[in-house]
Amino acid sequence: MSTAETRAKSGVDLGAVRAKYREERDKRLRPDGNEQYLELKGQLSHYAEDPYTPRVERAPKTDHVSFAFIGGGFAGLVTGARLKEAGIDDVRIVEKGGDVGGTWYWNRYPGAQCDTASMVYMPLLEETGHMPSEKYAHAPEILAQCQRIAKQYGLYDNALLQTEVTELEWDDAHKRWIVRTNRGDAFTADYIGIGTGPLHVAKLPGIPGIDLFKGHSFHTSRWDYAYTGGDPSGAPMDKLKDKRVGIIGTGATSVQCVPHLARAAKELYVFQRTPSSVDVRANAPIDPDWFASIAEPGWQQRWLENFTLNQTAGPGAAEDLVQDGWTDLSRRIRARVFDIPPEERTIERILSAWEESDYEKMEEIRRRAETIVKDGETADKLKAWYRQLCKRPCFHDSYLQAFNNPSTRLIDTDGKGVERITEKGVVVAGREYELDCLIFASGFEVGTSWKRRWGFDVVGRDGVALSDHWADGMRSLHGIHTYGFPNMFIVGPTQGANLISNVPHNLTDSARTIATIMKHARDQGAKEVEVTKEAEEAWVSLLLSGPGMMLASPDCTPGYYNNEGQDPGPAARFFVGYPAGAVAYFRYIDDWRNKGDFEGLAFR
Ligand code: NDP
């Protein structure tokens, strides 16, 4: 059946749906875009303090290491592990948190769990011999996996925790980097790696009066269990039983912690600006017998490749190992597209098939809200009116149910956001809700400058700052190497595979690339590894020849996926991946590594 026939049969007026989506988006568009958010600085700096690890004093370091890695999250851990395997013994992780783990160090809010399946999300499962306990593991298990990697590969030995890098400077005379930190360190390293994570700078909403509130308040990435009681593994937050709690924000974080707050608080008020789409989670324990049956050598790489293949729109993904909301989403779109006879498969037809599949899914999710939430008005307000990939799709089996709890109330702001915060609580539509505790589930900086998010600049050869080299946008080979910055490796998704549905896959693959290069440099006796100017230019041109990428279109409801609906400026067009997609990138880079001539790099 053609897509037009399907549409006629189902009687859907997609024009009306588009108009509804546009109306909801227009309500939320605001000219200040990212500027509406506040940094955790000055009067608000206490929101950034680490509630998990007391500060430990230490003497500044002025020694030398072979490899310093900035960031102790997944990027630093997997790169450190691969470097150790390649025989580089003195790897030093520099990390602002009190332990390794990155996101999973900071995000200990109740209910936190991965929402990409553990089998592909948790790194180095095969190497560490860990079997995930659940299809979507909870935060303590993921943090423990980070600690396990650090222990197994000896990455704690040399680490500098509770330490923030303030500057990285290339010393050309000695062919090494000088690493300066907020602890007074000024040590040197032959090589540096940078993996600070895409979402690590917490932000607050710029709501008038935010500094006036006299009750207790914190950001979800700094959960105050001393105040709430309970713990990250799910012990009840018994200290909230006589407390009126408010939470601002209804994104992926809020979706996971609201059910726990609903159970614990005397009263819970969920302040909503835009509802998330919340589909079925279907989490389940992993059966050890089943795990033993699939865990043959190379299993995790096979699963990673299979998940990525299922996430792309091309044919050939016959088997779906992970089988979850992400692969279902792609499968539906693919099925619709491949329904179109090949000779009629124009871009217009493909986009229209995608839109119909999206509408179908979003209707299913809206109906889910109606079926689960008993109060009709609340159910209506929990319905998301945008295309599924406009915002991070959420999956949960007790979020919507939480609104059936008589002490939980949804305070919908009709897209306007909270009006004011007072000494006593939160004001919406002129009504004040008095609270004892106010929790900000307001997310992390994404659209701000990389330098602000990294927290430091890098000074390369001839005193050139990375912020100058990248003044018009990021430039690299494979997202890893930058001309003028020898012996420096960046580990992140951008300008490589750009696989957003499973960020760790990008990181583990880059770690393999870096370790292979380092081994080659050692074998050659090279002191310097640098991308050539021509190779960097050619890679950037190749990236720009592709379709470009913004996670969500400007027509979407505002959020960090589309730079809050504002023009992100010309530099944003460089935040792209390999034009042929993630699967093709992983194949390409694997060939590049195996060929052994490391085309585009100069070893000196
Ligand atoms: P988000 O940025 O997704 O959500 C912030 C929330 O705050 C939004 O609901 C936003 O509303 C709301 N908000 C902002 N300003 C106001 C205001 N003035 N009044 C009322 N509400 C306001 O942050 P999250 O921490 O939820 O998630 C960030 C990302 O972290 C996720 O998208 C995901 O990538 C990742 N994450 C991953 C998880 C996992 O893998 N397990 C779990 C949790 C998070 P609006 O939508 O209108 O802007």
Residues whose N, C-alpha, C, O or C-beta is under 5 A from the ligand:
A	BS01	NDP	Q113 C114 D115 P205 I207 I248 G249 T250 G251 A252 T253 S254 F271 Q272 R273 T274 R392 G417 V418 A441 S442 G443 F444 P558 G559
